[in-house]
Amino acid sequence: MKGKDKVFDYIMFVLGLLLLILFWVQFPAMPTLEDRQYATYAMPDAIASSSSKWTYIKPDKALSPQQVVNIQLQALQQNDRSDSGIITVFNFSSPRNRLHIGPINHLRVLVRDPAYQPMLNFKSYKKGQLVESDGTAYQLVVIEGRDGQKEVYMFILAKQRRGAYKGCWMTEGIARMDQELLTSLT
C-alpha cells in the first residue's frame, strides 16, 4: 500500500509542477521600454494631477476612492494600442477581483465584450455621488460612448485589509447597470 502512496504522491507532484509551468507561461511578460506608454492626467475635481506611465500607475494608500475611479476612467478613455488603460484598470483590481478575471489577457477580452466595449475610448462621463460604508465604496458612472450612446456602470471598491495593498482602495468589480437607471439619472 505504501508503494502506491509514493507513486500517487509522485504523480501529484509532477502534475502540480506542470500546472505551475503552465500558469507561468500564461502570464504576460513585463512590457519592454518601447511598449511603455506615457500619459498625463488631471483629476476633474482638481484633487490631484500627475504625469506617469499608465502601465506603472499602481494603488497607493494616499489615493481616495474618488481618485481611484478617476484614474481608471481616464485610463480607459485614453486606452491605446498597447492597452495601457486596461493595464491600469488591472493594476487597480483587488487580489480577490483578479481571482475572478484571471490574467491581464482575460481582462483585455472582457473589456471588449459588448457589455463593456463602451468603456474604451469613450467621449465623456458623469459621476454620481460616491457612497462609502465600512471600507467599501460605490460609484455610479454614466459614460457617453463614441457613438453617443450612454451606458451606466457601478464601480465597487474596497479598502484592502491585508497583504501588499493593505490600506489601498482597489476595484472589486465594475457592473453594468440597466438602461432604466439611466433614464432616472438624467
Disulfide bonds with the S-S distance in Angstrom:
none
